Amino acid sequence: MTELIAEIGWNHMGDMDLADTMIMAAKVAGADYAKFQIFSTKNLKEGPWDKDGRREIYEKAQLSIEQVQKLLKTCDDARIKFMSSVFSVDDAKMLASVHVKDVKIPSSEIRNKNLIRYCNDHFSHVIMSTGTATMDEVKEAVSLVDKAQLTLLHCVSSYPCDMKNCNLPRIKYLQELFPTADIGFSDHTLGVDAAKMSLEFGVSHIEKHFTTSKSLPGRDNKFAISPTEMRDLRYYMDERSLAMKSHGMDYQGCEVEMREVYSGRWERK
């Protein structure tokens, strides 16, 4: 069964009440995970985020250990699994301290060997996005995960990603190349069509950026899917699962009346 990850990330902008609302909305919409991001601006290098207002957003959205614990409790109460991306070993240490089993290594850190090694040693399930990486770099990252369960997510790190760049056949290639790992899809296209298409490859997880309002500040809120879109995706996943269930080659029980009562009814003897 494909698991659905609602990537709330930093869409809450540091508002913990809003974060709680997003968790509950993700649960109601059918997500299996509510996912956040742990980072610290004290470790943030200089870059374009210093000129477009993103550093100020990051400062509002960075999570303390107390806030992480609060979000974890909200997820536990709502019966939705908690997950977070980490961007440094310090971030991973914070996450490990609250004793969760799942950790996400984002595409931007797939070449961060120290981070991958730490996560392999301290979490039982490592989910790693493969955007921005060559296949040789993916192979090297995978070789560092020999203790934890590994899930690789096909990903194109473009925000939003044009459908023409989606490259879904890469999912099959990852499945063939890494047969012992689960292979999923971190989808940055608008809407849920590409996510639905990815199900034809038997993906283990689908990750979609999630928000309760696309009018909230920040880039990610603009291309994230709404609760309505998430519900549509979950409904499609569930209905597809039913339709794909095999019932053998002969007729089914639901056809008995048609077979035994209706067959030949227009031929009065």
Accessible surface in RSA format (square Angstrom, percent):
REM  Atomic radii and reference values for relative SASA: ProtOr
REM  Chains: A
REM  Algorithm: Lee & Richards
REM  Probe-radius: 1.40
REM  Slices: 20
REM RES _ NUM      All-atoms   Total-Side   Main-Chain    Non-polar    All polar
REM                ABS   REL    ABS   REL    ABS   REL    ABS   REL    ABS   REL
RES MET A   1   174.96  90.6 100.20  66.3  74.76 178.0 105.01  89.3  69.96  92.7
RES THR A   2    19.62  14.0  14.73  14.9   4.89  11.7   2.89   3.9  16.73  25.3
RES GLU A   3    42.08  24.2  42.08  31.8   0.00   0.0  15.64  30.2  26.45  21.6
RES LEU A   4     0.00   0.0   0.00   0.0   0.00   0.0   0.00   0.0   0.00   0.0
RES ILE A   5     0.05   0.0   0.05   0.0   0.00   0.0   0.05   0.0   0.00   0.0
RES ALA A   6     0.00   0.0   0.00   0.0   0.00   0.0   0.00   0.0   0.00   0.0
RES GLU A   7     6.08   3.5   6.01   4.5   0.07   0.2   0.08   0.1   6.00   4.9
RES ILE A   8     0.28   0.2   0.00   0.0   0.28   0.7   0.00   0.0   0.28   0.8
RES GLY A   9     0.89   1.1   0.00   N/A   0.89   1.1   0.87   2.4   0.02   0.1
RES TRP A  10    12.42   5.0  12.19   5.9   0.23   0.5   2.51   1.3   9.91  16.1
RES ASN A  11     0.65   0.4   0.65   0.6   0.00   0.0   0.05   0.1   0.60   0.6
RES HIS A  12     0.44   0.2   0.39   0.3   0.05   0.1   0.00   0.0   0.44   0.5
RES MET A  13    29.84  15.5  20.28  13.4   9.56  22.8  20.28  17.2   9.56  12.7
RES GLY A  14    21.85  26.9   0.00   N/A  21.85  26.9   5.00  13.7  16.85  37.7
RES ASP A  15    72.80  51.0  63.71  63.4   9.09  21.5  25.71  60.5  47.09  47.0
RES MET A  16    25.85  13.4  21.76  14.4   4.09   9.7  21.76  18.5   4.09   5.4
RES ASP A  17   107.95  75.6 103.68 103.2   4.27  10.1  30.87  72.7  77.08  76.9
RES LEU A  18    35.36  19.7  31.56  22.6   3.80   9.6  34.76  24.4   0.61   1.6
RES ALA A  19     0.00   0.0   0.00   0.0   0.00   0.0   0.00   0.0   0.00   0.0
RES ASP A  20    32.09  22.5  31.95  31.8   0.14   0.3  16.07  37.8  16.02  16.0
RES THR A  21    74.26  52.8  68.46  69.4   5.80  13.8  46.73  62.8  27.53  41.6
RES MET A  22     0.00   0.0   0.00   0.0   0.00   0.0   0.00   0.0   0.00   0.0
RES ILE A  23     0.00   0.0   0.00   0.0   0.00   0.0   0.00   0.0   0.00   0.0
RES MET A  24    89.23  46.2  89.08  59.0   0.15   0.3  80.68  68.6   8.56  11.3
RES ALA A  25    20.25  18.6  11.73  18.1   8.52  19.4  19.28  27.2   0.97   2.6
RES ALA A  26     0.00   0.0   0.00   0.0   0.00   0.0   0.00   0.0   0.00   0.0
RES LYS A  27    79.46  38.8  72.31  44.4   7.16  17.0  35.89  32.3  43.57  46.4
RES VAL A  28   107.33  70.6  82.00  74.2  25.32  61.0  88.73  77.1  18.59  50.4
RES ALA A  29     1.63   1.5   0.00   0.0   1.63   3.7   0.66   0.9   0.97   2.6
RES GLY A  30    21.33  26.3   0.00   N/A  21.33  26.3  17.87  49.0   3.46   7.8
RES ALA A  31     6.64   6.1   0.00   0.0   6.64  15.1   0.00   0.0   6.64  17.6
RES ASP A  32    42.48  29.8  35.53  35.4   6.95  16.4   5.86  13.8  36.62  36.5
RES TYR A  33     4.09   1.9   4.09   2.3   0.00   0.0   0.00   0.0   4.09   5.0
RES ALA A  34     0.00   0.0   0.00   0.0   0.00   0.0   0.00   0.0   0.00   0.0
RES LYS A  35     1.08   0.5   1.08   0.7   0.00   0.0   0.00   0.0   1.08   1.2
RES PHE A  36     0.09   0.0   0.09   0.1   0.00   0.0   0.09   0.1   0.00   0.0
RES GLN A  37    20.45  11.4  19.74  14.4   0.70   1.7   0.00   0.0  20.45  15.5
RES ILE A  38     1.02   0.6   1.02   0.8   0.00   0.0   1.02   0.7   0.00   0.0
RES PHE A  39    28.72  14.4  25.32  15.7   3.40   8.9  25.60  15.5   3.12   8.9
RES SER A  40    34.50  29.2  26.65  35.6   7.85  18.1  18.34  39.1  16.16  22.6
RES THR A  41    18.67  13.3  12.94  13.1   5.72  13.6   3.05   4.1  15.62  23.6
RES LYS A  42   173.97  84.9 130.76  80.2  43.21 102.9  86.10  77.5  87.88  93.6
RES ASN A  43    74.13  51.1  46.48  44.9  27.64  66.6  29.16  70.2  44.97  43.5
RES LEU A  44    55.47  30.9  37.20  26.6  18.27  45.9  41.46  29.1  14.01  37.7
RES LYS A  45   168.65  82.3 158.87  97.5   9.77  23.3 109.63  98.7  59.02  62.9
RES GLU A  46   161.60  92.8 137.33 103.9  24.27  57.8  50.69  98.1 110.91  90.6
RES GLY A  47    20.09  24.8   0.00   N/A  20.09  24.8  16.41  45.0   3.68   8.3
RES PRO A  48    80.81  58.9  74.95  68.3   5.86  21.3  78.93  65.2   1.87  11.6
RES TRP A  49    62.47  25.1  62.46  30.2   0.01   0.0  62.46  33.3   0.01   0.0
RES ASP A  50    59.57  41.7  30.31  30.2  29.26  69.2  26.56  62.5  33.00  32.9
RES LYS A  51   189.93  92.7 150.89  92.6  39.05  93.0 100.61  90.6  89.32  95.1
RES ASP A  52    83.30  58.3  46.99  46.8  36.31  85.9  43.68 102.8  39.62  39.5
RES GLY A  53    31.73  39.1   0.00   N/A  31.73  39.1  25.43  69.8   6.30  14.1
RES ARG A  54    52.71  22.1  52.70  26.9   0.02   0.0  16.95  23.2  35.76  21.7
RES ARG A  55    47.88  20.1  47.88  24.4   0.00   0.0  24.07  32.9  23.81  14.4
RES GLU A  56    95.96  55.1  94.87  71.8   1.09   2.6  53.78 104.0  42.18  34.4
RES ILE A  57    31.42  17.9  31.24  23.3   0.19   0.5  31.38  22.6   0.04   0.1
RES TYR A  58    33.43  15.6  33.43  19.0   0.00   0.0  17.21  12.9  16.22  20.0
RES GLU A  59    83.56  48.0  70.88  53.6  12.67  30.2  18.44  35.7  65.12  53.2
RES LYS A  60   133.19  65.0 115.59  70.9  17.60  41.9  69.93  62.9  63.26  67.4
RES ALA A  61     0.33   0.3   0.00   0.0   0.33   0.8   0.00   0.0   0.33   0.9
RES GLN A  62    59.21  33.1  51.06  37.3   8.14  19.4  15.87  33.8  43.33  32.9
RES LEU A  63     7.14   4.0   0.14   0.1   7.00  17.6   1.02   0.7   6.12  16.5
RES SER A  64    46.32  39.1  37.70  50.3   8.63  19.9  40.31  85.8   6.01   8.4
RES ILE A  65    52.02  29.6  50.87  37.9   1.14   2.8  50.87  36.6   1.14   3.1
RES GLU A  66   114.68  65.8 107.88  81.6   6.80  16.2  61.22 118.4  53.46  43.6
RES GLN A  67    49.44  27.6  48.70  35.6   0.74   1.8  14.89  31.7  34.55  26.2
RES VAL A  68     0.00   0.0   0.00   0.0   0.00   0.0   0.00   0.0   0.00   0.0
RES GLN A  69    94.24  52.7  87.74  64.1   6.50  15.5  26.35  56.1  67.89  51.5
RES LYS A  70    82.79  40.4  75.93  46.6   6.85  16.3  76.90  69.2   5.89   6.3
RES LEU A  71     0.00   0.0   0.00   0.0   0.00   0.0   0.00   0.0   0.00   0.0
RES LEU A  72    32.62  18.2  32.62  23.3   0.00   0.0  32.62  22.9   0.00   0.0
RES LYS A  73   130.33  63.6 127.43  78.2   2.90   6.9 101.08  91.0  29.25  31.2
RES THR A  74    21.45  15.3  18.44  18.7   3.01   7.2  12.85  17.3   8.60  13.0
RES CYS A  75     0.11   0.1   0.11   0.1   0.00   0.0   0.11   0.3   0.00   0.0
RES ASP A  76    93.08  65.2  75.06  74.7  18.02  42.6  27.45  64.6  65.63  65.5
RES ASP A  77    99.29  69.6  66.79  66.5  32.50  76.9  33.52  78.9  65.77  65.6
RES ALA A  78    11.67  10.7   0.00   0.0  11.67  26.6   7.53  10.6   4.14  11.0
RES ARG A  79   205.49  86.3 182.69  93.1  22.80  54.3  64.57  88.2 140.92  85.4
RES ILE A  80     8.34   4.7   0.14   0.1   8.21  19.8   4.68   3.4   3.66   9.9
RES LYS A  81    82.58  40.3  76.54  47.0   6.04  14.4  61.40  55.3  21.18  22.6
RES PHE A  82    11.08   5.5   1.23   0.8   9.85  25.6   1.23   0.7   9.85  28.2
RES MET A  83     0.00   0.0   0.00   0.0   0.00   0.0   0.00   0.0   0.00   0.0
RES SER A  84     0.00   0.0   0.00   0.0   0.00   0.0   0.00   0.0   0.00   0.0
RES SER A  85     1.84   1.6   1.84   2.5   0.00   0.0   0.38   0.8   1.46   2.1
RES VAL A  86     0.00   0.0   0.00   0.0   0.00   0.0   0.00   0.0   0.00   0.0
RES PHE A  87    57.21  28.6  49.00  30.4   8.20  21.3  49.00  29.7   8.20  23.5
RES SER A  88    29.69  25.1  28.87  38.5   0.82   1.9  29.41  62.6   0.29   0.4
RES VAL A  89    41.37  27.2  38.43  34.8   2.94   7.1  38.43  33.4   2.94   8.0
RES ASP A  90    81.82  57.3  73.84  73.5   7.98  18.9  20.37  47.9  61.45  61.3
RES ASP A  91     8.30   5.8   7.12   7.1   1.17   2.8   1.17   2.8   7.12   7.1
RES ALA A  92     0.00   0.0   0.00   0.0   0.00   0.0   0.00   0.0   0.00   0.0
RES LYS A  93   109.10  53.2 103.08  63.2   6.02  14.3  51.95  46.8  57.15  60.9
RES MET A  94    53.92  27.9  45.55  30.1   8.37  19.9  53.08  45.1   0.84   1.1
RES LEU A  95     0.00   0.0   0.00   0.0   0.00   0.0   0.00   0.0   0.00   0.0
RES ALA A  96    20.90  19.2  11.41  17.6   9.49  21.6  12.81  18.0   8.09  21.4
RES SER A  97    62.42  52.7  38.15  50.9  24.26  55.9  45.52  96.9  16.89  23.7
RES VAL A  98    15.45  10.2   2.01   1.8  13.44  32.4   7.23   6.3   8.22  22.3
RES HIS A  99   165.23  90.3 131.46  91.4  33.77  86.4  97.24 100.2  67.99  79.1
RES VAL A 100    21.00  13.8   8.69   7.9  12.31  29.7  14.03  12.2   6.97  18.9
RES LYS A 101   119.23  58.2 110.66  67.9   8.57  20.4  59.37  53.4  59.87  63.8
RES ASP A 102     5.78   4.1   5.76   5.7   0.02   0.1   0.00   0.0   5.78   5.8
RES VAL A 103     0.00   0.0   0.00   0.0   0.00   0.0   0.00   0.0   0.00   0.0
RES LYS A 104     7.42   3.6   7.42   4.6   0.00   0.0   0.00   0.0   7.42   7.9
RES ILE A 105     0.00   0.0   0.00   0.0   0.00   0.0   0.00   0.0   0.00   0.0
RES PRO A 106    17.88  13.0  17.53  16.0   0.34   1.2  17.88  14.8   0.00   0.0
RES SER A 107     7.67   6.5   4.86   6.5   2.81   6.5   4.54   9.7   3.13   4.4
RES SER A 108    64.93  54.9  46.67  62.3  18.27  42.1  45.65  97.2  19.29  27.0
RES GLU A 109    35.99  20.7  35.37  26.8   0.62   1.5   0.62   1.2  35.37  28.9
RES ILE A 110     2.13   1.2   0.00   0.0   2.13   5.1   0.00   0.0   2.13   5.8
RES ARG A 111   118.78  49.9  96.88  49.4  21.90  52.1  44.77  61.2  74.01  44.9
RES ASN A 112    43.18  29.8  34.02  32.9   9.16  22.1  13.47  32.4  29.71  28.7
RES LYS A 113    88.27  43.1  84.67  52.0   3.60   8.6  43.00  38.7  45.27  48.2
RES ASN A 114   101.32  69.9  95.54  92.3   5.78  13.9  15.26  36.7  86.05  83.2
RES LEU A 115     0.00   0.0   0.00   0.0   0.00   0.0   0.00   0.0   0.00   0.0
RES ILE A 116     0.49   0.3   0.49   0.4   0.00   0.0   0.49   0.4   0.00   0.0
RES ARG A 117   110.50  46.4 109.54  55.8   0.97   2.3  48.68  66.5  61.82  37.5
RES TYR A 118    35.67  16.7  31.35  17.8   4.31  11.2  25.22  19.0  10.44  12.9
RES CYS A 119     0.00   0.0   0.00   0.0   0.00   0.0   0.00   0.0   0.00   0.0
RES ASN A 120     9.12   6.3   6.44   6.2   2.68   6.4   0.00   0.0   9.12   8.8
RES ASP A 121    77.70  54.4  47.70  47.5  30.00  70.9  10.21  24.0  67.49  67.3
RES HIS A 122    94.70  51.8  67.91  47.2  26.79  68.5  50.08  51.6  44.61  51.9
RES PHE A 123    10.37   5.2   0.00   0.0  10.37  27.0   4.97   3.0   5.41  15.5
RES SER A 124    63.99  54.1  50.27  67.1  13.72  31.6  52.33 111.4  11.67  16.3
RES HIS A 125     8.40   4.6   8.40   5.8   0.00   0.0   5.22   5.4   3.18   3.7
RES VAL A 126     0.00   0.0   0.00   0.0   0.00   0.0   0.00   0.0   0.00   0.0
RES ILE A 127     0.00   0.0   0.00   0.0   0.00   0.0   0.00   0.0   0.00   0.0
RES MET A 128     0.00   0.0   0.00   0.0   0.00   0.0   0.00   0.0   0.00   0.0
RES SER A 129     2.51   2.1   2.51   3.4   0.00   0.0   1.75   3.7   0.77   1.1
RES THR A 130     0.61   0.4   0.00   0.0   0.61   1.4   0.00   0.0   0.61   0.9
RES GLY A 131     1.41   1.7   0.00   N/A   1.41   1.7   1.41   3.9   0.00   0.0
RES THR A 132    83.81  59.6  37.67  38.2  46.14 110.0  56.90  76.4  26.91  40.7
RES ALA A 133    18.27  16.8   0.00   0.0  18.27  41.6   1.64   2.3  16.64  44.1
RES THR A 134    81.34  57.9  72.82  73.8   8.52  20.3  78.04 104.8   3.30   5.0
RES MET A 135    39.82  20.6  32.42  21.5   7.40  17.6  32.42  27.6   7.40   9.8
RES ASP A 136   105.41  73.8  98.43  98.0   6.98  16.5  30.51  71.8  74.90  74.7
RES GLU A 137    54.05  31.0  50.76  38.4   3.29   7.8  19.60  37.9  34.46  28.1
RES VAL A 138     0.00   0.0   0.00   0.0   0.00   0.0   0.00   0.0   0.00   0.0
RES LYS A 139    89.73  43.8  83.86  51.5   5.87  14.0  40.88  36.8  48.85  52.0
RES GLU A 140    78.91  45.3  72.87  55.1   6.04  14.4  29.94  57.9  48.97  40.0
RES ALA A 141     2.48   2.3   0.30   0.5   2.18   5.0   1.99   2.8   0.49   1.3
RES VAL A 142    26.97  17.7  24.97  22.6   2.00   4.8  24.97  21.7   2.00   5.4
RES SER A 143    79.27  67.0  47.44  63.3  31.83  73.3  49.32 105.0  29.95  42.0
RES LEU A 144    32.73  18.2  24.48  17.5   8.25  20.7  28.16  19.8   4.57  12.3
RES VAL A 145    16.42  10.8   0.04   0.0  16.38  39.5   0.04   0.0  16.38  44.4
RES ASP A 146   116.11  81.3  76.88  76.5  39.23  92.8  38.72  91.1  77.39  77.2
RES LYS A 147   150.31  73.3 111.88  68.6  38.43  91.5  78.98  71.1  71.33  76.0
RES ALA A 148    13.81  12.7   0.00   0.0  13.81  31.4   3.36   4.7  10.45  27.7
RES GLN A 149    96.52  54.0  82.11  60.0  14.42  34.3  42.10  89.6  54.43  41.3
RES LEU A 150    18.32  10.2  12.19   8.7   6.13  15.4  12.19   8.6   6.13  16.5
RES THR A 151     0.00   0.0   0.00   0.0   0.00   0.0   0.00   0.0   0.00   0.0
RES LEU A 152     0.00   0.0   0.00   0.0   0.00   0.0   0.00   0.0   0.00   0.0
RES LEU A 153     0.00   0.0   0.00   0.0   0.00   0.0   0.00   0.0   0.00   0.0
RES HIS A 154     0.41   0.2   0.41   0.3   0.00   0.0   0.41   0.4   0.00   0.0
RES CYS A 155     5.82   4.4   2.32   2.6   3.50   8.2   0.00   0.0   5.82   6.3
RES VAL A 156    40.27  26.5  35.37  32.0   4.91  11.8  38.07  33.1   2.21   6.0
RES SER A 157    37.37  31.6   7.99  10.7  29.39  67.7   8.31  17.7  29.06  40.7
RES SER A 158    44.67  37.7  39.51  52.7   5.16  11.9  20.74  44.2  23.93  33.5
RES TYR A 159    78.37  36.6  52.99  30.1  25.38  66.0  29.22  22.0  49.15  60.6
RES PRO A 160    60.62  44.2  51.52  47.0   9.10  33.1  51.52  42.5   9.10  56.6
RES CYS A 161     6.78   5.1   2.49   2.8   4.29  10.1   1.07   2.7   5.71   6.2
RES ASP A 162    78.45  55.0  72.71  72.4   5.74  13.6  14.75  34.7  63.70  63.5
RES MET A 163    88.72  45.9  73.84  48.9  14.87  35.4  71.86  61.1  16.85  22.3
RES LYS A 164   176.12  85.9 132.51  81.3  43.61 103.8  88.49  79.6  87.63  93.3
RES ASN A 165    71.15  49.1  61.16  59.1   9.99  24.1  15.43  37.1  55.72  53.9
RES CYS A 166     7.24   5.5   7.18   8.0   0.07   0.2   5.78  14.7   1.46   1.6
RES ASN A 167    79.65  54.9  65.23  63.0  14.43  34.7  20.54  49.4  59.12  57.1
RES LEU A 168    21.05  11.7  19.31  13.8   1.74   4.4  19.31  13.6   1.74   4.7
RES PRO A 169    90.90  66.2  85.78  78.2   5.12  18.6  86.17  71.1   4.73  29.4
RES ARG A 170    34.84  14.6  29.08  14.8   5.75  13.7  19.94  27.2  14.90   9.0
RES ILE A 171     0.00   0.0   0.00   0.0   0.00   0.0   0.00   0.0   0.00   0.0
RES LYS A 172   116.09  56.6 116.09  71.2   0.00   0.0  58.66  52.8  57.43  61.2
RES TYR A 173   104.54  48.8 102.44  58.3   2.09   5.4  75.26  56.6  29.27  36.1
RES LEU A 174     0.00   0.0   0.00   0.0   0.00   0.0   0.00   0.0   0.00   0.0
RES GLN A 175    54.16  30.3  46.03  33.6   8.14  19.4  24.01  51.1  30.16  22.9
RES GLU A 176   113.06  64.9  85.00  64.3  28.06  66.8  48.35  93.5  64.70  52.8
RES LEU A 177    56.04  31.2  37.08  26.5  18.96  47.7  39.86  28.0  16.17  43.5
RES PHE A 178    18.37   9.2  15.34   9.5   3.03   7.9  18.14  11.0   0.22   0.6
RES PRO A 179   108.50  79.1  76.08  69.4  32.42 117.8  80.85  66.7  27.65 171.9
RES THR A 180   142.90 101.6 103.80 105.2  39.10  93.2  81.33 109.2  61.57  93.1
RES ALA A 181    14.06  12.9   2.13   3.3  11.93  27.1   3.52   5.0  10.54  27.9
RES ASP A 182    56.41  39.5  52.02  51.8   4.39  10.4   5.05  11.9  51.35  51.2
RES ILE A 183     7.39   4.2   2.43   1.8   4.96  12.0   2.43   1.7   4.96  13.5
RES GLY A 184     0.00   0.0   0.00   N/A   0.00   0.0   0.00   0.0   0.00   0.0
RES PHE A 185     3.52   1.8   3.52   2.2   0.00   0.0   3.52   2.1   0.00   0.0
RES SER A 186     2.66   2.2   1.95   2.6   0.70   1.6   0.00   0.0   2.66   3.7
RES ASP A 187     1.38   1.0   0.22   0.2   1.16   2.7   0.13   0.3   1.25   1.2
RES HIS A 188    11.10   6.1   7.57   5.3   3.54   9.0   3.16   3.3   7.95   9.2
RES THR A 189     3.27   2.3   2.83   2.9   0.44   1.1   2.83   3.8   0.44   0.7
RES LEU A 190   110.13  61.3  98.06  70.2  12.07  30.3  98.23  69.0  11.90  32.0
RES GLY A 191    22.05  27.2   0.00   N/A  22.05  27.2  17.88  49.1   4.18   9.4
RES VAL A 192    10.20   6.7   8.13   7.4   2.07   5.0   8.13   7.1   2.07   5.6
RES ASP A 193    80.17  56.2  78.78  78.4   1.39   3.3  10.77  25.4  69.39  69.2
RES ALA A 194     0.00   0.0   0.00   0.0   0.00   0.0   0.00   0.0   0.00   0.0
RES ALA A 195     0.00   0.0   0.00   0.0   0.00   0.0   0.00   0.0   0.00   0.0
RES LYS A 196    39.88  19.5  39.47  24.2   0.41   1.0  15.20  13.7  24.68  26.3
RES MET A 197    94.24  48.8  88.06  58.3   6.18  14.7  74.28  63.2  19.96  26.4
RES SER A 198     0.00   0.0   0.00   0.0   0.00   0.0   0.00   0.0   0.00   0.0
RES LEU A 199     7.44   4.1   6.13   4.4   1.31   3.3   6.13   4.3   1.31   3.5
RES GLU A 200   100.74  57.8  70.18  53.1  30.56  72.8  46.05  89.1  54.69  44.7
RES PHE A 201    58.48  29.3  45.00  27.9  13.47  35.1  51.91  31.5   6.57  18.8
RES GLY A 202    58.11  71.7   0.00   N/A  58.11  71.7  35.95  98.6  22.16  49.6
RES VAL A 203     3.22   2.1   0.00   0.0   3.22   7.8   0.00   0.0   3.22   8.7
RES SER A 204    25.34  21.4  16.99  22.7   8.35  19.2  23.79  50.7   1.55   2.2
RES HIS A 205     8.49   4.6   8.49   5.9   0.00   0.0   7.61   7.8   0.88   1.0
RES ILE A 206     0.00   0.0   0.00   0.0   0.00   0.0   0.00   0.0   0.00   0.0
RES GLU A 207     4.07   2.3   3.56   2.7   0.51   1.2   0.31   0.6   3.75   3.1
RES LYS A 208     3.15   1.5   3.07   1.9   0.08   0.2   1.97   1.8   1.18   1.3
RES HIS A 209    13.51   7.4  12.57   8.7   0.94   2.4   6.72   6.9   6.79   7.9
RES PHE A 210     0.00   0.0   0.00   0.0   0.00   0.0   0.00   0.0   0.00   0.0
RES THR A 211     0.10   0.1   0.10   0.1   0.00   0.0   0.10   0.1   0.00   0.0
RES THR A 212    43.90  31.2  18.65  18.9  25.25  60.2  15.34  20.6  28.57  43.2
RES SER A 213    40.47  34.2  32.63  43.5   7.85  18.1  28.61  60.9  11.86  16.6
RES LYS A 214    84.65  41.3  76.39  46.9   8.26  19.7  48.94  44.1  35.71  38.0
RES SER A 215    98.18  83.0  66.25  88.4  31.93  73.6  52.39 111.6  45.78  64.1
RES LEU A 216    40.23  22.4  38.99  27.9   1.24   3.1  40.23  28.3   0.00   0.0
RES PRO A 217    74.17  54.1  66.57  60.7   7.61  27.6  74.16  61.2   0.02   0.1
RES GLY A 218    12.80  15.8   0.00   N/A  12.80  15.8   5.55  15.2   7.25  16.2
RES ARG A 219   107.50  45.1  95.55  48.7  11.95  28.4  52.16  71.3  55.34  33.5
RES ASP A 220     5.83   4.1   5.83   5.8   0.00   0.0   0.37   0.9   5.46   5.4
RES ASN A 221     0.06   0.0   0.06   0.1   0.00   0.0   0.00   0.0   0.06   0.1
RES LYS A 222   110.88  54.1  95.77  58.8  15.11  36.0  87.57  78.8  23.31  24.8
RES PHE A 223     9.67   4.8   6.67   4.1   3.00   7.8   7.06   4.3   2.61   7.5
RES ALA A 224     0.45   0.4   0.00   0.0   0.45   1.0   0.31   0.4   0.14   0.4
RES ILE A 225     0.33   0.2   0.31   0.2   0.02   0.1   0.31   0.2   0.02   0.1
RES SER A 226    27.67  23.4  27.67  36.9   0.00   0.0  22.10  47.1   5.57   7.8
RES PRO A 227    25.60  18.7  25.60  23.3   0.00   0.0  25.60  21.1   0.00   0.0
RES THR A 228    89.05  63.3  87.84  89.1   1.21   2.9  62.22  83.6  26.83  40.6
RES GLU A 229    43.68  25.1  42.41  32.1   1.28   3.0  25.36  49.1  18.32  15.0
RES MET A 230     0.00   0.0   0.00   0.0   0.00   0.0   0.00   0.0   0.00   0.0
RES ARG A 231   107.93  45.3 103.69  52.9   4.24  10.1  45.34  62.0  62.59  37.9
RES ASP A 232    61.84  43.3  55.13  54.9   6.71  15.9  23.27  54.8  38.57  38.5
RES LEU A 233     0.00   0.0   0.00   0.0   0.00   0.0   0.00   0.0   0.00   0.0
RES ARG A 234    34.59  14.5  34.59  17.6   0.00   0.0  22.28  30.4  12.31   7.5
RES TYR A 235   141.42  66.0 137.65  78.3   3.77   9.8 105.22  79.1  36.20  44.6
RES TYR A 236    78.24  36.5  76.41  43.5   1.83   4.8  49.45  37.2  28.79  35.5
RES MET A 237     7.98   4.1   3.17   2.1   4.81  11.5   3.72   3.2   4.26   5.6
RES ASP A 238    58.14  40.7  55.16  54.9   2.98   7.1  22.79  53.6  35.35  35.3
RES GLU A 239    74.83  43.0  70.99  53.7   3.84   9.1  19.06  36.9  55.77  45.5
RES ARG A 240    54.36  22.8  48.20  24.6   6.17  14.7  14.51  19.8  39.85  24.2
RES SER A 241    46.79  39.5  35.66  47.6  11.13  25.6  15.13  32.2  31.66  44.3
RES LEU A 242   120.98  67.4 110.47  79.0  10.50  26.4 111.62  78.4   9.36  25.2
RES ALA A 243    86.89  79.9  48.12  74.3  38.77  88.2  60.40  85.1  26.49  70.2
RES MET A 244   119.15  61.7  91.70  60.7  27.45  65.4  64.22  54.6  54.93  72.8
RES LYS A 245   135.98  66.3 120.01  73.6  15.97  38.0  72.87  65.6  63.11  67.2
RES SER A 246    98.79  83.5  68.72  91.7  30.07  69.3  53.20 113.3  45.59  63.9
RES HIS A 247   103.35  56.5  69.94  48.6  33.41  85.5  50.03  51.6  53.32  62.0
RES GLY A 248    58.71  72.4   0.00   N/A  58.71  72.4  34.26  94.0  24.46  54.8
RES MET A 249   192.66  99.8 156.14 103.3  36.52  87.0 125.72 106.9  66.94  88.7
RES ASP A 250   119.95  84.0 104.48 104.0  15.47  36.6  30.81  72.5  89.14  88.9
RES TYR A 251   107.65  50.3  80.29  45.7  27.36  71.2  56.93  42.8  50.72  62.5
RES GLN A 252    71.78  40.1  65.77  48.1   6.00  14.3  15.87  33.8  55.90  42.4
RES GLY A 253    62.77  77.4   0.00   N/A  62.77  77.4  36.53 100.2  26.25  58.8
RES CYS A 254   112.94  85.4  68.69  76.6  44.25 104.0  50.76 128.6  62.18  67.1
RES GLU A 255    76.46  43.9  74.31  56.2   2.15   5.1  27.71  53.6  48.75  39.8
RES VAL A 256    55.09  36.2  55.03  49.8   0.06   0.1  55.03  47.8   0.06   0.2
RES GLU A 257   107.38  61.7 101.65  76.9   5.73  13.7  34.63  67.0  72.75  59.4
RES MET A 258   117.61  60.9 115.25  76.3   2.37   5.6 100.06  85.1  17.55  23.3
RES ARG A 259   131.99  55.4 119.76  61.1  12.22  29.1  24.99  34.2 106.99  64.8
RES GLU A 260   123.21  70.7  87.03  65.8  36.18  86.1  31.63  61.2  91.58  74.8
RES VAL A 261    97.60  64.2  80.91  73.3  16.69  40.2  84.56  73.5  13.04  35.4
RES TYR A 262    78.76  36.8  71.53  40.7   7.24  18.8  27.60  20.7  51.16  63.1
RES SER A 263    80.29  67.8  50.41  67.3  29.88  68.8  40.08  85.4  40.20  56.3
RES GLY A 264    52.66  64.9   0.00   N/A  52.66  64.9  29.01  79.6  23.65  53.0
RES ARG A 265   136.56  57.3 101.52  51.8  35.03  83.4  37.16  50.8  99.39  60.2
RES TRP A 266   212.47  85.3 182.41  88.3  30.07  70.6 169.62  90.4  42.86  69.5
RES GLU A 267   137.61  79.0 120.45  91.1  17.16  40.9  44.20  85.5  93.41  76.3
RES ARG A 268   233.35  98.0 193.92  98.9  39.43  93.9  78.89 107.8 154.46  93.6
RES LYS A 269   237.33 115.8 167.45 102.7  69.88 166.4 144.36 129.9  92.97  99.0
END  Absolute sums over single chains surface
CHAIN  1 A    13903.5      11182.1       2721.5       7503.6       6400.0
END  Absolute sums over all chains
TOTAL         13903.5      11182.1       2721.5       7503.6       6400.0
